[in-house]
Amino acid sequence: MKTIGLLGGMSWQSTQIYYQLLNSMTAQRLGDLHSAKLLLFSFNFAEIEALQAKERWDDAAKLLIAAAINLEKAGADCLCICTNTMHKLADQVQASIDIPLIHIADATAKSILKHGTSKPLLLATRYTMEQAFYKQRLIQKHNIAVTTPNSEARKQVHNIIYNELCQGIIREPSKTQYLDIIQHALNKGADSIIFGCTEVGLLISASDFDVPCFDSTELHAQAAIEFSLGGN
């Protein structure tokens, strides 16, 4: 079993889901008292969010790189950034370490391609929905063209993530708002949904829909376990 290094705390609400998934998946695979070998660096998300809001991505990259190097020195065999948004800095982090970074978009794309959907809706923070780093990777590396909600809906989705889900606040009106936004996209031709923020699964689940749903948190954890137990 290889050791998985985690850059977490962005937010801790979803990082605890990673911890649960990684350990439960290992137990399911190996049985008995087995659990995952993990090393976790958990950021103070308030500091990261402040850098995001000010577009100080280079300063954020320095923090992630320093933590990644320390995880490698501590014995991690691979690295996971436990947030979609901070994969904006994935290439910089990967360049700073000698162990592989398991990219959340690649893990998600693998499942999308397996299901054969052609027009997934990306539901995420406004950084992930509006900037190129995530969408372009899906397009250029996997030939998956995603759709996103309109400008006002993107703002609503983003605000619910930061003002509620990242703080552990789960509200039924917010779920209704998400469902309305998604239904509008489905009516316009979207054929599946990417939970493209690691907190989205706190509010909605695949059972809410009749189309394929791709939970990036779960798929990322699965990819990490495949590496840990399979070595690929």
C-alpha positions as CSV (number, residue, x, y, z in Angstrom):
1,M,0.0,0.0,0.0
2,K,1.4,3.4,-1.0
3,T,0.9,6.5,1.1
4,I,-1.4,9.2,-0.2
5,G,-0.5,12.8,0.6
6,L,-3.5,15.2,0.9
7,L,-3.5,19.0,0.6
8,G,-6.8,19.7,2.5
9,G,-8.7,22.2,4.6
10,M,-10.0,23.9,1.5
11,S,-12.6,23.5,3.0
12,W,-12.3,21.1,5.9
13,Q,-16.0,20.1,5.3
14,S,-15.0,18.3,2.1
15,T,-11.6,17.1,3.4
16,Q,-13.3,15.1,6.1
17,I,-15.3,13.4,3.3
18,Y,-12.0,12.5,1.6
19,Y,-10.8,11.0,4.8
20,Q,-13.9,8.9,5.1
21,L,-13.9,7.8,1.5
22,L,-10.3,6.9,1.3
23,N,-10.5,4.7,4.5
24,S,-13.8,3.1,3.6
25,M,-12.6,2.3,0.0
26,T,-9.5,0.7,1.4
27,A,-11.5,-1.4,3.9
28,Q,-13.8,-2.5,1.1
29,R,-10.9,-3.6,-1.0
30,L,-8.8,-5.2,1.6
31,G,-11.2,-6.1,4.4
32,D,-10.6,-6.7,8.1
33,L,-9.0,-3.7,9.9
34,H,-7.3,-2.2,6.9
35,S,-7.4,1.6,6.4
36,A,-5.6,4.0,4.1
37,K,-2.1,5.3,4.7
38,L,-2.5,9.1,4.6
39,L,-0.5,12.2,5.3
40,L,-2.6,15.4,5.5
41,F,-1.7,19.0,5.5
42,S,-4.8,21.1,6.3
43,F,-4.8,24.8,5.4
44,N,-6.6,27.6,7.2
45,F,-9.1,28.1,4.4
46,A,-9.7,31.8,5.4
47,E,-6.1,32.5,4.3
48,I,-6.5,30.7,1.0
49,E,-9.9,32.3,0.3
50,A,-8.4,35.8,0.9
51,L,-5.7,35.1,-1.7
52,Q,-8.3,33.8,-4.2
53,A,-10.5,36.8,-3.8
54,K,-7.6,39.1,-4.5
55,E,-6.4,37.0,-7.4
56,R,-3.1,36.4,-5.7
57,W,-2.7,33.0,-7.2
58,D,1.1,33.1,-7.1
59,D,1.1,33.6,-3.4
60,A,-1.4,30.8,-3.0
61,A,0.9,28.6,-5.1
62,K,3.8,29.2,-2.8
63,L,1.8,27.9,0.1
64,L,0.6,24.8,-1.7
65,I,4.1,24.1,-3.0
66,A,5.7,24.3,0.4
67,A,3.1,22.0,1.8
68,A,3.5,19.5,-1.1
69,I,7.3,19.4,-0.7
70,N,6.8,18.7,3.0
71,L,4.4,15.9,2.3
72,E,6.8,14.3,-0.1
73,K,9.6,14.5,2.4
74,A,7.4,12.9,5.1
75,G,6.9,9.9,2.8
76,A,3.9,10.5,0.6
77,D,4.0,8.5,-2.7
78,C,1.4,10.6,-4.5
79,L,-0.4,13.9,-3.9
80,C,-4.1,14.9,-4.0
81,I,-5.2,18.6,-3.9
82,C,-8.5,18.2,-2.1
83,T,-10.4,20.9,-3.9
84,N,-11.2,21.5,-7.6
85,T,-10.5,25.2,-7.5
86,M,-6.9,25.0,-6.4
87,H,-6.2,22.7,-9.3
88,K,-5.6,26.0,-11.0
89,L,-2.2,25.6,-9.5
90,A,-1.8,21.9,-10.1
91,D,0.9,22.2,-12.8
92,Q,3.0,24.5,-10.5
93,V,2.7,22.1,-7.6
94,Q,3.5,19.0,-9.8
95,A,6.6,20.8,-11.1
96,S,7.9,21.2,-7.5
97,I,7.7,17.5,-6.5
98,D,8.9,14.2,-7.8
99,I,5.8,12.2,-6.8
100,P,2.7,12.1,-9.1
101,L,-0.1,14.6,-8.5
102,I,-3.5,12.8,-9.1
103,H,-5.5,15.4,-11.0
104,I,-9.2,15.7,-10.0
105,A,-10.3,16.6,-13.6
106,D,-8.6,13.5,-15.0
107,A,-10.3,11.3,-12.5
108,T,-13.7,12.9,-13.3
109,A,-13.1,12.7,-17.1
110,K,-12.4,9.0,-16.9
111,S,-15.9,8.4,-15.5
112,I,-17.5,10.8,-18.0
113,L,-15.9,9.0,-20.9
114,K,-17.0,5.6,-19.5
115,H,-20.6,6.8,-19.4
116,G,-20.4,8.3,-22.9
117,T,-22.1,11.6,-22.0
118,S,-21.4,14.5,-24.3
119,K,-22.6,17.7,-22.7
120,P,-22.0,17.7,-18.9
121,L,-23.0,20.6,-16.8
122,L,-20.1,21.9,-14.6
123,L,-21.4,23.0,-11.2
124,A,-18.5,24.6,-9.2
125,T,-17.0,27.8,-7.8
126,R,-17.0,30.7,-10.1
127,Y,-13.2,30.3,-10.5
128,T,-13.6,26.7,-11.8
129,M,-16.7,27.6,-13.9
130,E,-15.3,30.8,-15.4
131,Q,-11.5,30.3,-15.7
132,A,-9.9,28.0,-18.3
133,F,-7.7,25.7,-16.1
134,Y,-10.4,23.1,-15.5
135,K,-12.5,23.3,-18.6
136,Q,-9.5,23.4,-20.9
137,R,-8.0,20.3,-19.4
138,L,-11.3,18.5,-20.0
139,I,-11.4,19.7,-23.6
140,Q,-7.7,19.4,-24.6
141,K,-6.8,16.2,-22.8
142,H,-10.1,14.3,-22.8
143,N,-12.2,16.0,-25.6
144,I,-15.0,16.7,-23.2
145,A,-16.7,20.1,-23.7
146,V,-18.6,21.2,-20.7
147,T,-21.4,23.7,-20.2
148,T,-21.9,26.1,-17.3
149,P,-24.9,28.0,-15.9
150,N,-25.5,31.6,-16.9
151,S,-23.7,34.5,-15.1
152,E,-26.4,35.0,-12.4
153,A,-26.7,31.3,-11.7
154,R,-22.9,31.0,-11.5
155,K,-22.9,33.7,-8.9
156,Q,-25.6,31.9,-6.9
157,V,-23.8,28.6,-7.1
158,H,-20.6,30.1,-5.9
159,N,-22.1,32.1,-3.0
160,I,-23.8,29.0,-1.7
161,I,-20.5,27.1,-1.7
162,Y,-18.6,29.7,0.2
163,N,-21.2,31.2,2.4
164,E,-22.9,28.0,3.4
165,L,-21.4,24.6,2.3
166,C,-17.8,25.5,3.3
167,Q,-19.1,26.4,6.7
168,G,-21.2,23.3,7.1
169,I,-24.5,25.0,6.5
170,I,-27.0,22.9,4.6
171,R,-30.2,24.7,3.7
172,E,-33.2,23.3,1.8
173,P,-33.9,26.6,0.0
174,S,-30.3,26.4,-1.4
175,K,-30.8,22.9,-2.6
176,T,-34.0,24.0,-4.3
177,Q,-32.0,26.8,-6.0
178,Y,-29.4,24.3,-7.2
179,L,-32.1,22.0,-8.5
180,D,-33.7,24.8,-10.4
181,I,-30.4,25.9,-12.0
182,I,-29.6,22.3,-13.0
183,Q,-33.1,21.7,-14.4
184,H,-32.7,24.8,-16.5
185,A,-29.4,23.5,-17.9
186,L,-30.9,20.1,-18.6
187,N,-33.8,21.7,-20.4
188,K,-31.2,23.5,-22.6
189,G,-29.5,20.2,-23.5
190,A,-27.1,19.2,-20.7
191,D,-27.1,15.4,-20.4
192,S,-25.2,15.0,-17.1
193,I,-23.8,16.9,-14.1
194,I,-20.3,17.3,-12.8
195,F,-20.2,18.0,-9.0
196,G,-17.1,20.2,-9.8
197,C,-16.7,21.5,-6.3
198,T,-15.8,19.1,-3.5
199,E,-18.6,20.6,-1.3
200,V,-21.4,20.2,-3.9
201,G,-22.1,16.7,-2.8
202,L,-23.0,18.0,0.7
203,L,-26.1,19.6,-0.8
204,I,-27.2,17.4,-3.7
205,S,-26.7,13.8,-4.7
206,A,-27.0,11.5,-7.7
207,S,-30.4,10.3,-6.3
208,D,-31.8,13.7,-7.0
209,F,-31.4,13.3,-10.8
210,D,-32.3,10.9,-13.6
211,V,-29.1,11.7,-15.5
212,P,-25.5,10.6,-14.8
213,C,-23.8,12.6,-12.0
214,F,-20.0,12.7,-11.5
215,D,-19.0,13.5,-8.0
216,S,-15.5,14.8,-8.3
217,T,-14.7,14.2,-4.6
218,E,-15.6,10.5,-4.8
219,L,-14.0,10.0,-8.2
220,H,-10.8,11.7,-7.0
221,A,-10.7,9.4,-3.9
222,Q,-11.2,6.4,-6.1
223,A,-8.2,7.3,-8.3
224,A,-6.0,7.8,-5.3
225,I,-7.0,4.4,-3.9
226,E,-6.3,2.8,-7.3
227,F,-2.8,4.3,-7.1
228,S,-2.3,3.3,-3.5
229,L,-3.4,-0.3,-3.9
230,G,-2.6,-0.9,-7.5
231,G,0.5,1.3,-8.0
232,N,-0.7,2.8,-11.4
